[in-house]
Amino acid sequence: MKTVSVLAALLVAIGIALSGWFVSIALVQSRQPERLVTVKGLALRDVKADLGFWPIRFQATGPDLATARTTLESSERAARGFLSAHGFEDDAIQVQNITVDDRYAGYNANSTPDAARFVLTEDMLVTTRDVDKLATAARSVADLIKSGVVFSADAYSAGPSFVFTGLNDLKGDMLSQATGRARDAAEQFATESGAKVGQIKTANQGVFQILPAVDIPNSRPEKQIDKKVRVVTTITYFLTD
């Protein structure tokens, strides 16, 4: 019986020792630093704007409200005729706002000439999917000025703006392209360091940006019809032996 007891105790001791050894091995392995590589993948796509807006603001003055209104109505007819000649239907043209300013009621009343007492301002907006047609019309705006239309000298009349609305149709392909390029970069790094690329630890798809095709300093990017879509993904991979 003593022999059995001693043998049992010995086996228990060996089991405890082995379990402690396995635990120590697991702790050592868990404390080993992770081998990681973080890479970026870029995807670019040249696109063309598919929606255009042209806010047109013009003014009319007169010694009385009726005269100023008559001049403004004449300017509106000229503007609609100009746009019609360039192929725009009435449903593409909207009057946004009309304001009336009596300059005799302002601080500079004493210096206001009688002929310019009333100032009427009209905001017109042209909206179209035919961006080329809109750009052509805008380049011919001098013809509208020749007809007597007086434009307001502010940012609202700074010409058409163009936007691209088809981003959702590109996201899938561009993310696949960016992810593939990130993987290629990770593979190259792993090859040079004698390792292999393992599973993904973290991934950030990045933010899609719609930028002008040409980066012109101090210019308004929405004025360019041609655009480029850009996205950068950031992915961290495990490296294995």
C-alpha positions in Angstrom: 0.0 0.0 0.0 2.9 2.3 0.8 4.3 1.7 -2.6 1.0 2.6 -4.3 0.7 5.7 -2.2 4.2 6.8 -3.0 3.6 6.1 -6.7 0.4 8.1 -6.7 2.1 11.0 -4.9 4.9 10.9 -7.4 2.5 11.0 -10.3 0.7 13.9 -8.8 3.9 15.8 -8.3 4.9 15.1 -11.9 1.5 16.3 -13.1 1.8 19.5 -11.1 5.3 20.1 -12.4 4.2 19.5 -16.0 1.2 21.7 -15.7 3.4 24.5 -14.3 5.9 24.0 -17.2 3.0 24.3 -19.8 1.7 27.4 -18.1 5.2 28.9 -18.1 5.6 28.1 -21.8 2.1 29.7 -22.5 3.1 32.8 -20.6 6.4 33.1 -22.4 4.6 32.8 -25.8 1.9 35.3 -24.8 4.6 37.8 -23.9 6.3 37.5 -27.2 5.8 40.8 -29.2 3.4 40.6 -32.2 5.0 40.8 -35.6 2.9 43.3 -37.5 3.1 45.5 -40.6 0.9 48.5 -41.3 0.5 49.5 -44.9 -1.6 51.8 -47.0 -3.3 51.3 -50.3 -4.3 54.1 -52.6 -7.1 54.1 -55.2 -7.7 56.9 -57.7 -10.4 57.3 -60.3 -10.9 60.0 -62.9 -14.5 61.1 -63.2 -16.6 63.8 -64.7 -19.2 65.9 -62.9 -22.7 64.8 -63.6 -24.7 67.7 -62.2 -24.3 71.5 -62.7 -25.6 74.6 -61.0 -25.4 78.1 -62.2 -26.7 80.8 -59.9 -27.4 84.0 -61.8 -28.0 87.3 -60.0 -28.9 90.4 -61.8 -30.1 93.9 -60.8 -32.2 96.7 -62.0 -32.5 100.3 -60.8 -35.0 103.1 -61.2 -36.3 106.3 -59.7 -39.5 104.5 -58.8 -40.5 101.0 -58.1 -42.5 100.5 -61.3 -39.6 101.6 -63.5 -37.1 99.3 -61.7 -39.6 96.4 -61.9 -40.0 96.9 -65.7 -36.2 96.9 -66.1 -35.9 93.8 -64.0 -38.6 92.0 -66.0 -36.8 92.9 -69.2 -33.6 91.4 -67.8 -35.3 88.2 -66.8 -36.7 87.8 -70.3 -33.3 88.4 -71.8 -31.8 85.8 -69.4 -34.5 83.2 -70.2 -34.0 83.9 -73.9 -30.3 83.5 -73.6 -30.7 80.2 -71.7 -33.3 78.9 -74.2 -31.0 79.6 -77.1 -28.4 77.4 -75.3 -30.9 74.5 -75.1 -32.3 74.9 -71.6 -36.0 74.2 -71.0 -38.1 76.3 -68.6 -38.0 73.5 -65.9 -34.3 73.9 -65.6 -34.6 77.6 -64.7 -36.0 78.7 -61.4 -36.3 82.2 -59.8 -35.1 81.8 -56.3 -35.6 85.2 -54.8 -36.4 88.9 -55.6 -35.4 91.7 -53.2 -36.2 95.4 -53.2 -34.0 98.0 -51.8 -35.1 101.6 -51.3 -31.8 103.5 -50.9 -33.5 106.6 -49.6 -34.2 104.5 -46.5 -30.5 103.8 -45.9 -27.6 105.6 -44.3 -26.4 107.1 -47.6 -29.8 108.5 -48.6 -28.4 112.0 -49.2 -25.8 110.7 -51.7 -28.2 108.4 -53.6 -29.0 109.8 -57.1 -32.7 110.0 -57.8 -32.4 107.7 -60.8 -31.1 104.8 -58.7 -33.4 105.1 -55.7 -34.9 101.6 -56.0 -32.7 98.6 -56.6 -34.2 95.3 -57.4 -32.2 92.1 -57.3 -33.3 88.7 -58.8 -31.7 85.4 -58.1 -32.1 82.8 -60.8 -30.8 79.2 -60.7 -30.1 76.9 -63.6 -29.8 73.2 -62.8 -28.9 70.5 -65.3 -27.3 67.1 -65.8 -25.8 68.3 -69.1 -22.7 69.9 -67.6 -21.0 70.5 -71.0 -24.0 72.6 -72.2 -23.9 74.6 -69.0 -20.2 75.3 -69.3 -20.7 76.4 -72.9 -23.5 78.8 -71.9 -21.4 80.3 -69.1 -18.6 81.0 -71.5 -21.0 82.9 -73.6 -22.3 85.1 -70.8 -20.9 88.2 -72.5 -23.8 87.9 -75.0 -26.2 88.3 -72.1 -24.3 91.4 -70.8 -24.5 93.0 -74.3 -28.3 92.7 -74.1 -28.3 95.1 -71.1 -28.5 92.6 -68.2 -26.6 94.0 -65.2 -25.1 91.3 -63.0 -24.5 91.6 -59.3 -20.8 91.8 -58.5 -20.6 89.1 -55.8 -19.7 85.5 -55.3 -23.2 84.3 -56.2 -22.6 85.3 -59.8 -19.2 83.7 -60.1 -20.3 81.2 -62.7 -21.5 77.6 -62.6 -20.5 74.9 -60.1 -20.1 71.2 -60.9 -20.6 68.2 -58.7 -20.2 64.4 -59.0 -23.0 62.3 -57.6 -22.0 58.8 -58.6 -19.7 58.0 -55.7 -21.7 55.0 -54.4 -21.3 53.2 -57.8 -17.5 53.4 -57.4 -17.0 52.6 -53.7 -16.9 48.8 -54.1 -14.3 48.6 -56.9 -12.1 51.3 -55.4 -12.0 49.7 -52.0 -11.0 46.4 -53.6 -8.3 48.2 -55.6 -7.0 50.0 -52.5 -7.1 46.8 -50.4 -5.2 44.9 -53.1 -2.5 47.5 -53.3 -2.2 47.5 -49.5 -1.8 43.7 -49.6 0.9 44.0 -52.3 2.8 46.4 -50.1 2.6 44.1 -47.2 3.8 41.1 -49.3 6.8 43.1 -50.5 7.7 44.1 -47.0 7.3 40.5 -45.8 9.5 39.1 -48.6 12.2 41.6 -47.8 12.1 40.7 -44.1 11.9 37.0 -44.5 8.3 36.6 -43.3 4.9 35.9 -44.6 1.7 37.9 -44.5 -0.9 36.5 -42.1 -4.4 37.6 -41.2 -5.6 41.2 -41.0 -5.5 42.6 -37.5 -7.2 46.0 -38.2 -8.4 47.8 -41.3 -9.6 51.3 -41.9 -11.1 51.9 -45.3 -10.4 55.7 -45.1 -12.6 58.6 -46.4 -13.6 59.0 -50.0 -12.6 62.4 -51.4 -13.9 64.1 -54.5 -11.2 66.5 -55.7 -10.7 68.7 -58.7 -8.8 67.0 -61.5 -6.2 69.8 -61.4 -5.1 71.3 -58.1 -5.0 75.0 -58.9 -3.9 77.2 -55.9 -6.5 79.8 -54.7 -9.1 78.4 -57.1 -12.6 77.1 -56.3 -12.5 73.3 -56.9 -16.3 73.1 -57.6 -15.7 75.1 -60.8 -13.9 72.2 -62.5 -16.0 69.7 -64.5 -13.3 67.0 -64.3 -12.8 65.5 -60.9 -10.9 62.7 -59.3 -12.1 60.3 -56.5 -9.5 59.3 -54.0 -9.5 56.8 -51.1 -6.7 55.4 -48.9 -7.1 52.2 -46.9 -4.9 51.5 -43.9 -4.5 47.8 -43.0 -2.4 46.1 -40.3 -1.4 42.5 -41.0 0.1 39.8 -38.8 3.5 38.5 -40.0 4.3 34.9 -39.6 7.4 32.8 -40.2 
